[in-house]
Amino acid sequence: MKIASRLTISILLLSISMIAYQVTLMRQLSITQWYHFAYMVIAIAMLGFGFSGTFLALFKRWLSATDPQKQLYVISIIIMMSGISMPLCAELSTLEPIRFDSYELFVDRAVPLKLVITCLLLMVPFFFTALALGLSFYRFPKDIGKLYFANLSGSGLGAIAVLFLLSQLPVRPIIYSLALIAWISGFLLLPFNKRFVINKGALFSYCIAFITFTTIFWLPSRSVNSPYKSIETVLQLPDSKKVYSKNSIYGLIEAVRAPSLRYAPGISMIYTDTIPRVEALFNNGNWQGTIPLEPAYAKRALRYTTPFIPFELAGKDRALILGDGTGNRSLLAHEVRYIGITGVESMRPVTERYQAIVGIVNNEQHAVFTRHFLNKTKNSYNLISFPTCGVPGGGSGLNAIQENYLYTRETFKEAAERLTADGVIEASSYIDYPYRVPLRLLSTMFEGIKGEIPENTDPEDYLLAVRSWNMISYFFKKNGFSPQELTFVRQECEQKGFDPLIFPDLTVEERSYNNELEDESLFRATDAILNGRLKEFQKNYPFKIEAVTDNQPYFAQFLKIENLRALLSTFGFQGTGFLELGYLILLITILLLIFLAFLMILLPLIWKRSAEKLPLWVGIYFPAIGIGFMFTEIVLIQRFILFLEDPVISVSVVIGSLLAASGAGSYFSETVSSFDRTGYGVFLILVLILCVYPWLLSTGFEALHMLNSWQRYAVSAVLISLPGFCMGMMFPKGMKQLTGSSVNHIPWAWGLNNYFSVIASSVAVLLSINTGLTTVFYLGAVCYLLAAFAINHLQKTSR
Amino acid sequence: MRTKRIVASTKYLIFILLSLGMVSLTAGQNDYAAERNEMVEEQIRNRGIADKDILRAMKTVERHKLVPPEQRRFAYDDRPLPIGHGQTISQPYIVAFMTDVIDPRSDMKVLEVGTGSGYQAAVLAEIVSHVYTIEIIEPLAKKASDNLRELGYDNITVKHADGYFGWKEHAPFDAIIVTAAASYIPPELFAQLRDDGKMIIPVGANFAPQQLVLVTKRKNGKMKTKNLMPVRFVPFTRD
């Protein structure tokens, strides 16, 4: 077989295993720590890629061989090292004293250092993979189109294949299997006569491989979870035991039972009966909800929570329970005797577990994304219930960077359109302090439903709110509340120790008769939202509480970056850490990456003074296409969640389609000799696509909501492939340009491209949060425009 | 002659080493006392807690003897510390604050749910008549019981049990302090609270700034709550 073909197959296999390893590592960190650190894996991978470019620039002579067969031999050893280091580094990172615990990040000074060491350790397999790829591109530039195609299409395949693996197997065997595939891809690259010959390089690789892969049979399976993870703390209870465990694409779903495990958040203090025993459900070790083991008690207890009031107020024909989760709202609907109950919960394993214990409560159950259901249903409902927002006692901003299309202005608008003439929307929130979640819920809900409130009427005639000691329920009635209904709400408050928060003609004293708050800011903000004075109020309020939209679907992102210093001085570093953890982790990650990437990618190159003759176009072109690619990828993932109904599916469909199309683009780029007219045409098409997409996607998603899942995947693949194909052409074309003029700058180009890709992957999220998804699309377009100008500059100067 | 000299030198050396050991031991004790004083002044008094009994109690209780050896050097830091089993000992200020809220007096009988390290119980025991404390994790209950006995507290009774049910035999209590965050206020505990009694409970979930809620039992048996402040407790075991 020809060298190019062997190398192509090897790179294809290596790319499949590497992207699958990356996703598996994300799952592992989600289970043992938090998903934020899982997100960091993307940046770690890119860091490894960037460092490899620098390493290649510095040691290219040492790694190069004139004989192509010898060169293949060097590449094969590097690939095998990649395979070996996959399980080795994953295992090492879980051992003391390297292992870090995210809980202690803000309280133990040693933990940040451990985090850095972990990052560097996890970077190693990515470094070897990228080194093999970079060396292949550098030494076989004529075949770069094919090789890049193998790399990208392999990555696309791996991204999809790993979803299947993760839904079937635990993390550890997957990592070892992927490592084996990577190792084999290196082994196959060895010249046949050297495959079974013991020589200096191969001997080392074989020995390490043997030790690593056989270790799996002796190493006992051990828990490396943080002891502070929800599941671990529950397992500390006497006689607790894990009763259920299932791998799914959503994560590792586990259930724990203990005789003393009871749960009833927000229950009235007047309730003196037994608090119901529950089975606790976890996803990747994080609290997912509880399933009542004593449904009779649970139903009785639910009557003593604030959501009971709107459930009782609505007509009893049809109830729609959005984000049904572990079925508590369905149980309440059953308790107040709704005739038809429809549950919508996208995580099927959670519903299955719930139904296995409690039985089938709902008349209809849909395992789809809530927005998708709201779009598609033709029915009207007397009651539409949203899952409770936040966590008891207040959240720590963990979900700040997670997009959530359930609590947006558009969702509430759609929900209001699905109500019967006398229908009720119920949305509840736990009370935090400083007040953020309930206020944001109110402003988002109010923005969504205010079109339904007749002009010149008081919002309090249509929207009420009742507060217990730790929960607020907001409820909107399409045709307004009658005097009898208002009396009922008052009676419920008196009997159950609740206080009205939004109610016609409410006095200050009535608002906190049973439950006093820390201060009055909740009341002031509530009034400002209802009276249209939110903007004015927001100026002096330290957190963002304005309505959430589909363009910036970050419900849990409250931090005003300009207030960070003030927050730090009020709450201290630890305190702020527990208020705005998600956002702070993102910021810390970006700073850490900028520093590490500079240290490992750019500094060595600068130190070697190889930058002196770096052409200007290289310094602009490769960073610009790196940033442009990552901006587009991240924003497409976030935007397609709405259409593909699920974040996990969105990640895999976007990455898979984008990489496969980019691979095809790079293959096609071989036919385009240089940056001629066709080349500029590609730039123009790409920039146009990125400028039109924000509008096209939101209009298209609405128009295509009737499609079934598979049709959606197909449409998505086409929509993603269009920019993907064009973007895939950019890197090999730039490289080809270098092979013609200055081949020595290839490692520099590789390094720069990766350095800016590393940073752009995190910055894209930060920008989406602060400026919205549309702006990030436009910024991606600007990057590609910049790249086109760089090429234009090159051609002008070379003339 | 030479042997005598060696024996004498050895004795001298042992004497020096022992003296050094004693000095360092005393210095260690003094260091902890100094750290404790500093903790009270900077972390407690400076943040507005002025009750003399509480300040005295915080200056007296040897917190470093209630934390695991590897955490001893951080015992008086302004932060919670891990004590094993996924649990922590609360930040000193939170202990002082919770004690302050129940307005402790020498004739009071207090129930604590969630013994943990035993530090909160020890602080209370310096002020009130008797502290009954319940811990659901057996090794922690045993360790705290042993440590508190060693420290000489004979007005603290530790029980390994589920705190949800309270301690009926010793009810009613003048005050109840719950140190483990929960999602609800256990009805049994409320029933065991004397009229006009106070219960303080952190409400929240893992990795979140839990809310400290004060529950007061009105004379008519109804209750009134007051959200006090966001605090950070260990993610505890019930939920």
Interface residues (C-beta under 8 A of the other chain):
Chain A: W34 Y103 E104 V107 P227 Y228 K229 S230 E232 T233 V234 Q236 L237 P238 P259 S260 L261 R262 Y263 A264 P265 G266 I267 M269 I270 Y271 T272 D273 T274 I275 A280 N286 W287 T290 V391 P392 G393 G394 G395 S396 L398 I431 D432 Y433 P434 W469 N470 G497 N514 N515 E516 L517 E518 Q574 G575 F578 L579 L581
Chain B: R79 P80 P82 H85 G86 Q87 I136 I137 E138 D162 Y164 A181 S183 Y184 I185 P186 P187 F190 A191 P202 V203 G204 A205 N206 F207 A208 P209 Q210 Q211 V213 V215 K222 M223 K224 T225 K226 N227 L228 M229 P230 R232 V234 P235 F236 T237 R238 D239
